[in-house]
Amino acid sequence: MTKKTYDAEILSQSDSLEEWDSFVDDSPQGCIFCRSWWLEAVSPKGFDILVLRKGDRIVAGMPMIRCKFLGLKAIYMPPYAQVLGVLLAPQGSPYYEKRLSNEMKVLTEFIKAIPTVDYFNAKFHYSFTNWLPFYWAGYKQTTLYTYIIPDLTNLDKVFSAFSYSKKRNIAKAEKIVSVYEDLPAPDFYANHVLTLGKQGKQISYSFDRFKKMYDAAYKKMSGKTWYALDNEKNIHAAIFVIFDNKSAYYLISTIDPDFRNSGATTLLIKNAITYVSQYTKRFDFEGSMIPGVENSFRNFGAIQTPYFNITKASLLGRAVVSLRFQVNKLIKTLRPHR
């Protein structure tokens, strides 16, 4: 009889997850979005974690947000979780071939353990570079991009890499606004509703969802807001940044279109980078595939960094996802501007 090498297990939200959070700390792919307290904040209907063990040790794991839509089962990305793909245990071997061979075995076994669903959609941390076993198993991959300042230890070097336009924005904003910290959750949310409304748009997340994220981050001392006020007490911009000991993430920004040219957002980002550099190693702008946003992030001297969006869908799953996308698009088109 062949000895079984790996064992799969599904951890639920109600389980003790200290071991998982410790694994997140150790894994190269571990990040704040995979920590149990953040998953709880962004997943109101709950979450599971699929882990693969070798003996008593976790060698791979993946948070799973699961749902049913029109009777179909899905594993998907919740809002405000940039990446939730597979996390791997660090490997100690100095030999590349041995590390890669072991990774292939672990991923092959892990993929077998993923629950069968009609639609699978997961974004993977940029340090995950080997999606070949997923390809062999019939999954598809799209490359996305984020922008990262990889080293915050020398802030003079970081800020000197800002483009001329960003430096000019900062100098301009310093004459117009003052920067304050810790805008309360209701005020931040109300300001975002206001600024989007001025652009004929509606906010895409509920206050309850935002408050859960805000409260969880502040409770863990892993999140902070900054906002810029002029002499008339107008809020030009506000940002919400979360962070752990590995990286900070530029999560949400609210920018008043009436004051878009004041340079306030750039000044807030500089202040946020200065603050989080005390606690973490890098700053992740969370990326964007929108040309104007991408250009702005690039001008902070951040490094373009690819990461994988890995998907798999049955024929019916693809049809339902396409239908849902078209319905959402139609709703946005018919929604009256304010």
Steps between C-alpha positions, in 0.01 A plus 500: 500500500630844407553725799287813490726804511255789523169556678248770413286671762244780492509744791186698572467851638390356835822297541800623690708666229820590687690233306373645172598855592846374598525330160404830332789665686746240372379457141656715225145546367356584841348847520245699697214394272550135604500563874197362682394834646497669157312207341239533772463873431454468121299176492165559671375156393807325634807333357690171498870427469623201303832374637731223388707329767808285488497333835397766750641788296299722264680510165234689301175682563238720339215706645172422325202732477217282373152581379209368296339694215205357308588163645863514384793475739785748488828587668563869442683815610315722750536878478811644664705184493766559236633144504378175654669230293716212617754562775804270513728417789855633463749247369843450651679315223783695330437310175258656253403169336414346834294802606311505170438125505358521850285798400361303205403211728339726759301699244387187313363351822352830611311551173346154537362608837330820378122445526325450168317818406340648189712812520844555658662843509806578712773763482841383616775687681771629266759271662303201368661442159427136414149455364599206277323234713181708473543510122537123491178474703301707247510841666555828314718795596494875442795717597415807706733772627555684822753770584725461802759703684706199614718656770393769746816505710643811331222756462728758340565250222130414476387861467781593263359237260170689478451663161532875460121531474449318832757719674329807356161372625639463851649850504169642373287308750712606797396860430130418473411224749598355835523125556314329783475139613223261606190624321212310666338226294163680455675818383727314257210309351278809476779688323541217250125500430516878453799504268367216285161671482664810357622277215160340441612173660383288790714335763564129442523384862271532800578697813466181704769329291730802524454536876588134553824546303575832671433369852694177444804684362503758779452231767804315366691829460528403133312781332478877494326785320645834396307800370580846365309811613523854368435817703126477425491144641443343159629143474705491180585129529516212746674162484475173691818290519538158663827328590672216678868425556545402135327771296263797502213527252337812359148368546246781446522864399233767481586806290272801465486592129459867596851489647663238280780733396607596852752214520352386832490128418872492420577676828284249690679207339837648598380532859365144498829361366691688768278356773485137386878487441530462878309172490538334162738433212319611183210702363258342253277732297276199425539560129254595233440407138353848440751708299468824699523328837792284386686810388446667837634200693799472269588863572555417865810308392323171568604180324258331259441150638294225329272258681260227391122488482426128467153383400305192404136469401259243366301587187199586713721689744642718221151569367366605840803719578464670160126553562565646843762737356259620231220552755729702728616707202139568401408602855788750507393639162137547607586634846421875506789740552475726803 
